[in-house]
Amino acid sequence: MKAVVLPRYGGAGELEVVEIPRPPCGPGDILIKLKATSINPVDWKLGAGHLDTAVPGEFPLIPGWDAAGVIAEVGADVADFEVGDEVFGYVRRPIAKWGTYAEYTIAEPWMIARKPANLDWDSAGGLPLVGVTALQALDAVEAEEGDTVLVHAAAGGVGTIAVQIAKARGARVIGTASAYNHDYLLAFGAEPVEYGPGLVERIKRLVPGGPDAAVDAVGGEAVEVSIEAGTDPSRVVSVVDPGVRESGGHFVFMSVTPKDLDHLAGLVERRELVVPISETYPLERAADAWRASQTGRTRGKIVLRIS
């Protein structure tokens, strides 16, 4: 099969396109013929060795954890899926080895769910990480109908999904973003507010009593700004800054569950959630896709089309 591999820790320039055997499909495993995957910052951070203590790599390493494709083989003891099922999911394992920048990948049943018929392959490949992360972040702060939710980096991958899920729950959403992305956020029903000096005051003008909950998808001063703007620290969550716990908030490092994937599928089926695609690249241009992601200016998701 064709795959993109890292022979050692490094950056985009280290990625190589090679032909290698398919990963083995053992008992309890599912072999997926991939249609699409996506680029997440965690991919190139792991590739650089920054996550070695949390998720060690075994080389040559195929990056990527988002998966969308068709089941090609099921191992013994797999009862809930069969060959030909269209699925999407997040296939992170304790050791990074068989990722999703490839024509085939291996998953376990709890990592995947059936793809909604109205979800195209590009969107299915872009949804799992950002979707489950946004969902678990909003659950952590119990965002619900009637709340005002502040979402930092609202035009990014996680932020865009968090905006839509919060709106689907009946919340009012304030989204921080550059002026360039304000019309983009308005289209999703969020009220945009610009980054930069004076952000706390701008938020307070929109929400004098302070947001009920806040989701930090960018880091930096987002947690501090959320609390200064009036959010109770116990209802502040970050998906990038573990230090939020020191302020009494929550940190989410997503862990996929079938329940969460099915929840996202239901939102898609009800047309309450879409996955905006910023750019698409063929598998052979994974290095260019990494470089685009590393600019930090992505609106929505960067997708690798595989087949």
KOLVO-677278 format. One record per residue (C-alpha): x, y, z; residue in one letter. Coordinates in steps of 0.02 Angstrom, whole numbers, padded with zeros to 5 digits, always signed. Each point is the difference from the previous one (the first is absolute). Layout:
// residues N
XYZa ...
END
This chain:
// residues 307
+00000+00000+00000m +00050+00182-00022k +00038+00090+00163a +00083+00156+00067v +00129-00041+00133v +00121+00084+00117l +00162-00100+00011p +00047+00099+00157r -00065+00147+00099y +00002+00158-00103g -00102+00125-00098g -00090+00007-00167a +00162-00022-00094g +00023-00172+00079e -00163-00072-00070l +00024-00132-00134e -00126-00081-00118v +00036-00187-00008v -00076-00168-00046e -00014-00117+00150i -00104-00153+00045p -00173+00024+00073r -00010+00000+00190p -00046-00171+00072p -00182-00027+00046c +00001-00104+00158g -00140-00066+00110p -00114+00143+00052g +00073+00116-00133d -00083+00085-00148i +00094+00041-00160l -00064+00160-00081i +00033+00052-00180k +00014+00187+00025l -00086+00132-00103k +00059+00152+00098a +00089+00059+00155t +00043+00173+00064s +00144+00102+00068i -00004+00045+00184n +00136+00098+00092p +00024-00152+00111v +00065-00093-00155d +00150+00111-00028w +00029+00026+00186k +00010-00189+00022l +00110-00009-00154g +00121+00122+00078a +00011-00107+00158g -00093+00123+00111h -00124-00134+00059l +00125-00141+00021d -00039-00025+00185t -00189-00008-00029a -00003-00094-00166v +00169-00075-00044p +00037-00033-00182g +00062-00159-00084e +00092+00030-00163f -00031+00004-00143p -00155+00091+00061l -00156+00039-00101i -00076+00161+00071p -00184+00040+00016g -00145-00060+00107w -00157+00064-00088d -00075-00135-00112a -00141-00014-00126a -00019-00147-00117g -00074-00170-00039v +00030-00157+00102i +00107-00121-00102a +00024-00139+00128e -00057-00044+00176v +00094-00108+00121g -00069-00137+00109a -00113+00057+00143d -00061+00156-00093v -00189-00009+00007a -00066+00177-00030d +00079+00039-00168f +00021-00091-00165e +00093+00019-00164v -00072+00141-00104g -00058+00110+00145d +00039+00185-00023e +00077+00065+00161v +00090+00147+00079f +00098+00012+00161g +00159+00037+00094y +00129-00139+00006v +00123+00058+00131r +00095-00142+00084r +00121+00003+00149p +00147-00008-00122i +00000+00101-00161a +00039-00116-00146k -00145-00041-00118w -00078+00172-00029g -00121+00062-00133t +00112+00084-00129y -00015-00161-00100a -00113-00102-00113e -00043-00117+00145y -00002+00012+00189t -00047-00111+00146i -00134+00044+00127a -00089-00081+00145e -00191+00003+00007p -00009+00129+00140w +00098+00125-00106m -00126+00014-00143i -00183+00027-00043a -00105-00012-00157r +00015+00151-00114k -00163+00096-00027p -00060-00011-00180a -00004+00191-00015n +00182+00019+00058l +00121+00007-00147d +00169-00085+00013w +00101+00160+00018d -00109+00057+00145s +00000-00173+00079a +00190+00001-00005g +00005+00170+00082g -00127-00025+00139l +00059-00127+00131p +00135+00089+00100l -00074+00174-00006v -00177-00064+00022g +00032-00109+00152v +00115+00131+00077t -00132+00137-00017a -00137-00114+00065l +00099-00055+00152q +00053+00178+00038a -00180+00061-00001l -00053-00149+00107d +00138+00041+00125a -00076+00171+00034v -00180-00062-00017e -00041+00124-00139a -00187-00005-00029e -00153+00094-00061e -00006+00179+00061g +00186+00013+00036d +00116+00127-00079t +00156-00093-00055v +00164+00086-00043l +00104-00096-00128v +00181+00054-00025h +00072-00029-00175a -00177-00027-00060a +00048-00006-00185a +00125-00142+00023g -00035-00186-00015g -00058-00033+00179v -00076+00173+00019g -00111-00013-00153t -00072-00164+00060i -00021+00063+00179a -00098+00150-00065v -00120-00113-00094q -00025-00126+00141i -00032+00139+00125a -00126+00081-00119k -00086-00168-00025a -00020-00009+00190r -00087+00168+00001g +00144+00105+00067a +00053+00174-00049r +00179-00004-00067v +00133+00136+00005i +00151-00045-00107g +00171+00081+00002t +00081+00016-00171a +00094+00118-00113s -00106+00128-00094a +00029-00103-00158y -00102-00143+00075n -00147+00098+00069h -00117-00031-00148d +00049-00183+00007y -00056-00011+00182l -00159+00098-00030l -00050-00132-00127a +00003-00129+00140f -00102+00108+00117g +00143+00058+00111a +00029+00180+00053e +00180+00040-00045p +00118+00102+00108v +00175+00048-00055e +00160-00061+00082y +00127+00120+00073g +00015+00134+00134p -00168+00045+00076g -00075-00173-00029l -00067-00013+00178v -00090+00166-00016e -00073-00049-00169r -00067-00162+00072i -00076+00093+00148k -00089+00118-00117r -00082-00149-00084l -00030-00095+00163v -00001+00121+00148p -00022-00141+00126g +00136-00106-00078g -00015-00159-00105p -00074-00151+00086d +00133-00115-00072a +00160+00017-00101a +00094-00116-00118v +00184+00034-00032d +00061-00074-00165a +00152+00112-00021v +00099+00015+00163g +00097+00155+00049g -00105+00119+00106e -00168-00077-00046a -00032-00078+00171v +00049+00160+00091e -00108+00106-00117v -00149-00115+00026s +00009+00018+00189i +00032+00188-00006e -00153+00017-00112a -00106-00077+00137g -00006-00187-00035t +00000-00109+00156d +00168-00094-00004p -00092-00165+00026s -00083+00025-00169r +00159+00039-00098v +00075-00141-00105v +00158-00005-00104s +00048-00128-00131v +00179+00066-00013v +00052+00064+00173d +00009-00125+00145p +00038+00148+00113g -00185+00042-00002v -00019-00123+00143r +00100+00117+00113e -00139+00128-00022s -00136-00126+00043g -00046-00039-00179g +00002-00155-00109h +00127-00070-00123f -00058-00116-00140v +00118-00116-00095f -00130-00089-00102m -00025-00187+00006s -00117-00067-00132v -00157-00099+00044t -00132-00077-00113p -00132+00098+00095k +00083+00166-00045d +00024-00050-00182l -00183-00052-00011d -00050+00166+00079h +00097+00095-00133l -00078-00110-00135a -00172+00046+00065g +00038+00185-00009l +00059-00022-00179v -00156-00099-00047e -00110+00138+00073r +00103+00128-00098r +00051+00089+00160e +00185-00028-00033l +00112+00021-00153v +00188-00015-00018v +00073+00148-00094p +00148-00052-00107i +00138+00127-00020s +00110-00095-00124e +00018-00175-00073t +00161-00085-00049y +00041-00168-00078p +00091-00122+00113l +00162+00033-00093e -00003+00182+00057r -00015-00034+00186a +00156+00104+00032a -00082+00152-00081d -00155-00031+00105a +00105+00000+00158w +00080+00165-00049r -00171+00077-00031a -00059-00059+00171s +00154+00070+00085q -00040+00177-00058t -00138+00004+00132g -00115+00092-00120r -00111-00145-00049t -00188+00028-00006r -00085-00169+00021g +00092-00161-00045k +00142-00053-00115i -00040-00169-00078v +00105-00133-00086l -00096-00092-00136r +00059-00179-00015i -00116-00090-00120s 
END
